[in-house]
Amino acid sequence: MGRFYSHSLCRIPAVRAFATQTTLSNIKDCSRITPPYSELLKNLNKVRKHISRPLTLSEKILYSHLHNPDSLSGVHHDNVRGSAYLQLRPQRVAMQDASAQMALLQFMTCGLSQTSVPTSIHCDHLIRASEGAESDLDKSIITNKEVFDFLESASRKYGIEFWRPGSGIIHQVVLENYAAPGMLMLGTDSHTPNAGGLGLLAIGVGGADAVDAMTGTPWELKAPLVLGIKLIGKLNDWVTPKDLILHISGLLTVRGGTGKILEYFGPGVESQSCTGLATVCNMGAEVGGTTSIFPYTQSMRTYLHATGRAPVADAADWAQREAGYLRADEGAEYDEVIEIDLSSIEPTLNGPFTPDLATPLSVFGDFVREQGWKDEISAALIGSCTNSSYEDMTRVADLVKQADAAGLKIKVPFLCTPGSEQIRATMERDGITKILEDAGAVVLANACGPCIGQMNFLASPTTVTALAYSGKLSFNPLLDNLQTPDGRPFKFQPPVGVTLPSDGFTPGVAAYYPTLNPKPQSDVEIVIAPNSARLEVLQPFLSHFGPFNPRGLELPSMTVLMRVRGKCTTDHISAAAMNDEGGEMNVAFDYDHAPNEPFKDSIPNVAERFKLRGTTWALVVDQNYGEGSAREHAALQPRFYGCGIIVARSFARIHETNLKKQGILPLWFVNETDYNRIDAGDRIETNGLADLLKGTGSDTIMLQINKRNGDILNIATKHTMSPDQLKWLYAGSALNHIRTLQEN
């Protein structure tokens, strides 16, 4: 019944830690990745003149990256978190190949010759897992040639580091090469917070937000609340950092981190490996958190040395010694605190269908029986952006060796994804790959592969591996025995892994790596095939406001396309959303259809009809609308077809921002039960938006609902638009506004 996946994490119970010495030969050029600590500390000192209370680590990093450190002057220190809009200067941008396409197409419209901050592109999402590393990679390069050619040519033109297909998963590559304590970086992927395992704020955004940083435009973020998670105790055998974050996901749910940074602290932090901390930060995205972060630890210092970044470690040591920059101030207060005793955590499995359905392994068998599922597994997958470190792989290899010695065989397809070319090459050199392949594992390309869009069970790599030998969902390796071929009982011993390779990392195939610190080549022509079905130079969206709009600074009268029911991720939006009126997927009603058009049609088809008629339209949606991936196509497509507003019970953070960037107004119901009072075909008119655009409005925008039966309703909504975001709305998109500023 169940496919198992270790989708996003890393672990460490009984772990042997080897010191990896830094030699002159493996020290990287760190000039573009070392944060400007002196400048950041000066900025922070200016902020402290306005905010006198002790600061959390998250606040220190955010405030030190303010575009104008004096912008908090006059703001009461209690009115910053959760209220103030911060204009920030990120230091780096990282983009994966699927989202980089739209980000670059938007950047191209800005007329700049190079990016304003160091930027990298990572080809990892477009490699489909099927047969194995070499075959899958070759197929991807052929089928995605036009995309890779576009990304590579744009990278050369604008001075972007281009990591070729096969180089690795964006988040593992960033951790190994770019992440630095105390940095603020943006990434066009929801799991960007993975880098928080190295003590920085790494925030997942849409492409338009990335363009802000790439153009040197201050990037705006509503100051998040800070959720403190205090860790005490120590993880037991079999329990990994993955189990910790699976447990936390169950506590917080997919909405519990919305508008918050998850900041970890306490004595339990110190015993975790750097890659283990990254695992926890990575999956913080599943609870809707803005990002997650750990204080600077010895394990981070060791990891920086092991990956050739000793100069970064030395500079971070100085910043912490000089001003305590990389840890929270003594006495810092959090908006909420959760204390977790690591010794109380047990192996946990989350899912299916939602990452916050957490079930301890000890009762998972009962859960399977209660659900009436077949007690079997169809496939076991280890690796991904959160569980593909060297430590992960050595712990899995330890279990495989135990099973092999007992004569046991894996009972289901067993797939393994190395996180990067560096991890793959080091695994091969150290014999780990041979151990896995001899047991029947298929080693996939260094890419996202099977991870994308999975709705299976999530567990640690070691739990997944043990279950692969059982073939049953109900198997508990801590308690249950397997039978060897000669009839003897066999029980796994707790897995032992290696935090870092004793002989250091080996880089692997050099051809996958980018040219470091490339200079922009202005004469390069960006490659977009004229007949491409995947790429097209963008045309700016028209503003909703102008002479053609009889309502002036209010949005045009809008027809409701549909009312969306329940979970609607960025994967669901458009063709997989559930219509609350009738309960059908990808069905919308067209009350103004022509005689030759059906009343019921697919959502994209009805939206396209509205566009052809010149009808601006609206959506009514449920809780946490737009959760999941950062993909901004989920905002671009509705805008392209003419969407003006989306009214929600609640939004996921990244998607709400993506809507704002594209010129769609996201509104929240003041009374969530009003969701049921608006139907497809109703007409909506805003009242109060004009005052807001003039700078005299309030947080409330009234909606007049003109029902199909002639009734009129007035419904209160609230907005989260900042003054700058209102300028995006008025201009038609954030890019339109940026272009206007540059032209002036």
HELIX and SHEET records of a PDB file:
HELIX    1   1 LEU A   24  ASN A   26  5                                   3    
HELIX    2   2 TYR A   37  ARG A   48  1                                  12    
HELIX    3   3 LEU A   57  SER A   64  1                                   8    
HELIX    4   4 PRO A   69  LEU A   72  5                                   4    
HELIX    5   5 HIS A   77  ASN A   79  5                                   3    
HELIX    6   6 ASP A   97  MET A  108  1                                  12    
HELIX    7   7 ALA A  133  THR A  143  1                                  11    
HELIX    8   8 LYS A  145  TYR A  158  1                                  14    
HELIX    9   9 ILE A  170  ASN A  177  1                                   8    
HELIX   10  10 THR A  192  LEU A  198  5                                   7    
HELIX   11  11 GLY A  207  MET A  214  1                                   8    
HELIX   12  12 PRO A  241  LEU A  252  1                                  12    
HELIX   13  13 PRO A  267  VAL A  269  5                                   3    
HELIX   14  14 CYS A  274  MET A  283  1                                  10    
HELIX   15  15 GLY A  284  VAL A  287  5                                   4    
HELIX   16  16 GLN A  298  ALA A  306  1                                   9    
HELIX   17  17 ALA A  310  ALA A  323  1                                  14    
HELIX   18  18 LEU A  342  SER A  344  5                                   3    
HELIX   19  19 LEU A  361  GLN A  371  1                                  11    
HELIX   20  20 TYR A  390  ALA A  405  1                                  16    
HELIX   21  21 GLU A  421  ARG A  429  1                                   9    
HELIX   22  22 ILE A  432  ASP A  438  1                                   7    
HELIX   23  23 GLY A  449  CYS A  451  5                                   3    
HELIX   24  24 PRO A  461  SER A  470  1                                  10    
HELIX   25  25 ALA A  510  TYR A  512  5                                   3    
HELIX   26  26 ILE A  603  ARG A  613  1                                  11    
HELIX   27  27 HIS A  633  TYR A  641  1                                   9    
HELIX   28  28 ARG A  653  LYS A  661  1                                   9    
HELIX   29  29 GLU A  672  ARG A  677  5                                   6    
HELIX   30  30 LEU A  689  LEU A  693  1                                   5    
HELIX   31  31 PRO A  723  ALA A  731  1                                   9    
HELIX   32  32 ALA A  734  GLU A  743  1                                  10    
SHEET    1   A 5 VAL A 442  VAL A 443  0                                        
SHEET    2   A 5 PHE A 414  THR A 417  1                                        
SHEET    3   A 5 ILE A 377  GLY A 383  1                                        
SHEET    4   A 5 GLY A   2  TYR A   5  1                                        
SHEET    5   A 5 PHE A 457  LEU A 458  1                                        
SHEET    1   B 2 VAL A  15  ARG A  16  0                                        
SHEET    2   B 2 GLY A 497  VAL A 498  1                                        
SHEET    1   C 2 TYR A  85  LEU A  88  0                                        
SHEET    2   C 2 TRP A 219  LYS A 222 -1                                        
SHEET    1   D 5 GLU A 161  TRP A 163  0                                        
SHEET    2   D 5 THR A 119  HIS A 122  1                                        
SHEET    3   D 5 ARG A  92  GLN A  96  1                                        
SHEET    4   D 5 LEU A 184  GLY A 187  1                                        
SHEET    5   D 5 LEU A 201  GLY A 204  1                                        
SHEET    1   E 4 THR A 291  ILE A 293  0                                        
SHEET    2   E 4 LYS A 260  PHE A 265  1                                        
SHEET    3   E 4 LEU A 225  ILE A 232  1                                        
SHEET    4   E 4 GLU A 336  ASP A 341  1                                        
SHEET    1   F 2 THR A 348  ASN A 350  0                                        
SHEET    2   F 2 ALA A 358  PRO A 360 -1                                        
SHEET    1   G 2 LEU A 482  GLN A 483  0                                        
SHEET    2   G 2 PRO A 489  PHE A 490 -1                                        
SHEET    1   H 8 MET A 558  ARG A 563  0                                        
SHEET    2   H 8 TRP A 617  VAL A 621  1                                        
SHEET    3   H 8 CYS A 643  ALA A 648  1                                        
SHEET    4   H 8 LEU A 665  PHE A 669  1                                        
SHEET    5   H 8 ILE A 712  LYS A 718 -1                                        
SHEET    6   H 8 THR A 700  ASN A 706 -1                                        
SHEET    7   H 8 ARG A 683  ASN A 687 -1                                        
SHEET    8   H 8 MET A 558  ARG A 563 -1                                        
SHEET    1   I 2 ALA A 588  PHE A 589  0                                        
SHEET    2   I 2 LYS A 600  ASP A 601 -1                                        
END                                                                             
